[in-house]
Amino acid sequence: MEDGELDIALLSTCDESPALERHSLGNEPLLILLPKEHQLAKKKKIKWSDLESQKFLLLHEMHCLSAQVYQFLDAHHLRPTLAVTGAQLGTIARMVAAGMGVSLVPQMMIQTELMTGCVGLPFAAPVPMRELNLVRNPLRVQSKAAAAFHQEAAAAFSSQTNAG
């Protein structure tokens, strides 16, 4: 973004850059991703205490979501066994489906990806949330395409949060 290769990006920010303009779209819940046959898969909502003995599959630490998940686990005094780290959520989901562990994933992943062999369940309060943002370099003129993307992303996120 800062070097001008991208006009606009949709992301969950961990570290804010003073060189970028950020527009918050709102918060998105994280869900627990479990194998379909897991003993917790039949529950309506998951409590943090349900996860005490679970093996976790997480994204590599270079991903913002990984840092967020570690913060949530730490806040709930969970020190889970880390089965493996991966580079992509799709890979993590396939490992969950194979019974290698559980993971926290963004709600939008469950809504948009085919999760064969997995189930995504919500948490009981307090629900883990992450902020979604559009970021752009304010020193660059915003293209019509970037402005249209911003408008569509804001509308899509608004309709998702109003529907949920």
N, C-alpha and C positions, 0 to 999 in steps of 0.2 A: 504494500500500500504506500509506504512512505517514499519508495523509489519510483512510483508512478506506473508500475506494471498493471495494477488493478485500479479501476475507477471506484468500485464499491464492493464491500464484502459483508456477508451475513455471518455473524459469529457470536460465540459466548466469550466475553472478554474476562481474562484473569488479571492481566497486567494492562493498565491503561497507558497509552502513549500520548504525551502532550502534543505530538505532531498530528494526531488524527482527530477528526470530529466524530463523535459518537452519538447515535440516536437510539435510545432504548425502545424496543418493540414490546417489551414486557417480560414476564417470567414464565418459564416452562418447567413443569414438574419432571423429576426423574422417576423412573419406575425400576422395580427389580425384575431382572430377566432370569427366568428359571427354566430348566428342562420341563417339558409337559408332564412327565411322570414324577416330578419331584414331590416330596411330601407336603411342601408349602403351596404347591400349585393350585390346590383346591380352595385356598383361603380367598376371601374377598379383598382384604387389605393386609399388608405385611407390617409388623411392628419391628423396630430396630432390634429388639431382643431376640426375635426369631432368627436373626442372622448370625448369632454368636458363634456357632460351630461350622459355619459354611466356608467353603473354599471360594475365593474370589478370582475372577478373571478381569483384569483391568487394562485399559489402554496404557501404552508406554508413557512415562512421566513427561515427555515433551508435549503431550496433549493437555489442553486446558481442562478438559473433562476429568482427566486423571487427578489433577490437583484438587478439583472440586470434590470428587468422590472421597479422596483421602481426608479432606476437611470434614465432610459429613460423618465418615466413620469415626474419626477422632472425637468429634463433638458428642458422639453417642458411646464413647469409650469402647469401641470395637477395634480389635487388633486381629483381623482375620488372617488366615493362611492365604498367601498369594500363590495360586496355582500356576499362573502364567500371566505375562503381559503381552499385549498384541499391538499392532500398528493400526488396525482398522476395526470399527465396530462390527462390520459384517463378519469378520473372522472370529471375533469374540462371540458373536451370536451362534456361529456354527460350533464353536467349542462348548458353549452352554448346552446346545441341543445334544451334543455328544455326551453330556453328563460330567464334564470336567470341572464344573463349578457354576457360580452365579455371577451376575454383574449388574451394575446400575447403568441404565441407558436413558437417553432423552426420550420423552414421550413421542416426539415427532418421528423417531426411528420406528417405533411400534406402529404408528399410523401409516407409514409410507413403505416399509420394507416387508417383504414376505419372510416371516419368521418361522419357518417349518421346524417343528420339534420344540418350540419355545412358547412360553407364555410370559407376558409382561403384566405385572400387577402393581397397583398403586400402594403407596405407604399410608398407614394411619398417621394422623398428625403427631409430630410435625413433619410435613411433606418436604422432602428435599427439592429445592428449586434452583434453577440457574437463569441468569438474565441473558436474553438474546438481544443483540445489537446490530445495527447497520453502522459501518464505519466507512469513512472516506477521508481523503486528503483535502483539507480546506484550501490549500494553496493551488489546487487544480480546478479548472472550470468544470462544473458538473455537466456531463454529457446528457443528452435527451434520454439515452438508453439507461443511464444510471439513475436519472430522476424517475423514469418509468418503473424501474426495478424497485426503487425505494417505495414508491406509491403502492405497487402491487404487493410487496412484502408486508408493508404495514397493514394493508387491507386483509391479506390472507391471515396474518397473525391475529388481527382483531376478530375476524370471523371465527377462528379456531378457539380463542379464549372466550368469546361470547357463547359459542356452542357447547363448551365444556363446562 
